[in-house]
Amino acid sequence: MKKTHTVVVIIMVLSLGVFYYVKTQKSDVAQRQQTIHERGMMVMPFDVSKTTHYFERTASGGIQQVRAKDVKDGEQISLIRSHLKSEAQLFSAGNFRDPMTLHGSDMPGLDVLSDPSAKFNVEYGELPDGAQLTFTSQDQKVIGAFKNWFAAQLMDHGADAVAR
């Protein structure tokens, strides 16, 4: 009987520890997402709350879209296009300073993507409600870096981002 009681107590203590750990982790993620949302204006000229980021991983890299939530919001659409056009030029040159400013210099994938030896293409395209960047490479290390970078953005942007 005493052995059973001890096992039950141990299980309860472990359960409380797991519950606390999970709750703390969720709280940390939510706090980081809120920080990223608030810091968005540091690198993005559009209103993050009026837009959605979409990330689609592809066999050769990925597609990042930023779309206005209101298709009639010409101001946001213009700001999205201007920003992504500029980012396409920077990214093509291996310059990922904006994502580093927003997400941190240790953001997954950026070490590979910002390396001068990384070979990839970035293509800008307009959408009716925003714009997109298509990232392609034949180098599996670079493709993996794009996938890691997209996953980190999805995590950091939370409700402002959608995986496709």
Number of C-alpha atoms within 10 A of each C-alpha: 5 7 8 9 10 11 11 12 12 12 12 12 12 12 12 12 12 12 12 12 12 12 11 12 12 12 12 12 14 16 13 17 21 16 15 19 19 13 15 21 13 11 14 17 14 21 16 23 13 14 20 19 20 19 23 16 20 15 12 19 24 21 21 20 24 26 22 26 16 12 12 11 13 13 11 23 26 16 18 27 22 16 17 24 18 12 20 21 14 15 21 17 15 19 18 17 17 17 18 14 14 20 21 12 14 9 16 19 20 22 14 19 25 16 12 10 10 16 17 20 16 21 16 19 15 16 12 10 21 25 23 24 22 19 23 20 19 13 14 12 15 24 25 19 20 27 22 17 22 23 17 16 24 19 17 22 22 18 14 19 19 16 13 10
